Amino acid sequence: MNRQVGEIRNRVSGIATDTNVSKITVLGVVDRPGIAASLFEPLTEVGISVDVIVQNASVGGATDMTFTVMRTDLARAEQVVQKVANDLGSGEVVTASDLAKLSIVGTGMQNAPGYASTMFRTLADAGINIEMITTSEIRITCLVKEAQVAEAARALHTAFDLDSTG
């Protein structure tokens, strides 16, 4: 094993999963200041927390916005988002509830190369598709199909040498 891969493996301290996850995508959101606030404020008002947020680059003045909420909040969140999307003249609202969050947790994730590529290659080699990705200083999180999250976690445990007792 080369030194860089060994250092990457040694810095990952754990794998975390969360199966109480659903995804909402609003297609064709008008790209102008205040739209994100208009979308997320009503969710806050009804006590729904939003987690992973991805906004695509604007094409022709419109963008798509995808975010996650707890699966237990999906029905209420979808009602709120559909109303806001209609008020904004946005396109379709699409949901998925068969997802799970899968994270590698450790130190210095943003400052050392290799964490993300090792995670992504491991998932690809296991035939697991990544639906969304987010990163922070201590974590890289992917959304994957819930049916594959246990297999994905095992593969990452092996890839980052978390199986050893050493």
Backbone hydrogen bonds, N-H to C=O, Kabsch-Sander energy under -0.5 kcal/mol:
donor,donor_aa,acceptor,acceptor_aa,energy
6,G,2,N,-2.1
7,E,3,R,-2.5
8,I,4,Q,-2.3
9,R,5,V,-2.6
10,N,6,G,-2.1
11,R,7,E,-1.3
11,R,8,I,-0.5
12,V,8,I,-1.0
12,V,9,R,-0.5
13,S,11,R,-0.6
13,S,105,V,-2.5
14,G,105,V,-1.6
16,A,103,S,-2.4
18,D,101,K,-1.9
21,V,19,T,-1.3
21,V,99,L,-0.7
22,S,69,V,-2.3
23,K,96,A,-3.0
24,I,67,F,-3.0
25,T,94,V,-3.1
26,V,65,M,-3.1
27,L,25,T,-0.6
27,L,92,E,-2.9
29,V,63,T,-3.3
31,D,61,G,-2.6
32,R,30,V,-1.2
35,I,32,R,-1.6
38,S,34,G,-2.4
39,L,35,I,-1.8
40,F,36,A,-2.7
41,E,37,A,-2.6
44,T,40,F,-2.0
45,E,41,E,-2.4
46,V,42,P,-1.0
47,G,44,T,-1.9
48,I,43,L,-2.7
49,S,47,G,-0.6
51,D,68,T,-2.5
54,V,66,T,-3.3
56,N,64,D,-2.3
59,V,62,A,-2.8
62,A,59,V,-1.2
63,T,29,V,-2.7
65,M,26,V,-2.2
66,T,54,V,-3.1
67,F,24,I,-2.4
68,T,52,V,-1.6
69,V,22,S,-2.0
71,R,20,N,-0.5
73,D,70,M,-2.1
74,L,71,R,-1.3
77,A,73,D,-2.8
78,E,74,L,-3.0
79,Q,75,A,-1.8
80,V,76,R,-2.2
81,V,77,A,-3.0
82,Q,78,E,-2.5
83,K,79,Q,-1.8
84,V,80,V,-2.2
85,A,81,V,-3.1
86,N,82,Q,-2.3
87,D,83,K,-2.5
88,L,84,V,-2.2
89,G,85,A,-0.7
89,G,86,N,-0.8
90,S,85,A,-2.7
91,G,27,L,-2.2
94,V,25,T,-2.8
94,V,92,E,-0.5
96,A,23,K,-2.0
99,L,21,V,-0.8
100,A,144,V,-2.3
101,K,18,D,-2.7
102,L,142,C,-2.5
103,S,16,A,-3.1
104,I,140,I,-2.1
105,V,14,G,-2.8
106,G,138,I,-2.4
107,T,11,R,-1.1
109,M,137,E,-2.3
111,N,108,G,-0.7
112,A,108,G,-1.0
115,Y,112,A,-0.7
118,T,114,G,-2.3
119,M,115,Y,-2.5
120,F,116,A,-3.2
121,R,117,S,-2.5
122,T,118,T,-2.2
123,L,119,M,-2.3
124,A,120,F,-2.5
125,D,121,R,-2.9
126,A,122,T,-1.2
127,G,124,A,-1.8
128,I,123,L,-2.9
129,N,127,G,-0.6
131,E,129,N,-0.5
131,E,143,L,-3.4
132,M,143,L,-0.7
134,T,141,T,-2.4
136,S,139,R,-2.5
140,I,104,I,-1.9
141,T,134,T,-3.1
142,C,102,L,-2.7
143,L,132,M,-2.2
144,V,100,A,-2.4
144,V,142,C,-0.5
146,E,98,D,-3.0
148,Q,145,K,-1.7
149,V,145,K,-0.5
149,V,146,E,-1.3
152,A,148,Q,-2.5
153,A,149,V,-2.6
154,R,150,A,-2.2
155,A,151,E,-2.3
156,L,152,A,-2.3
157,H,153,A,-2.4
158,T,154,R,-2.0
159,A,155,A,-2.6
160,F,156,L,-2.3
161,D,158,T,-1.7
162,L,157,H,-3.3
163,D,157,H,-0.8
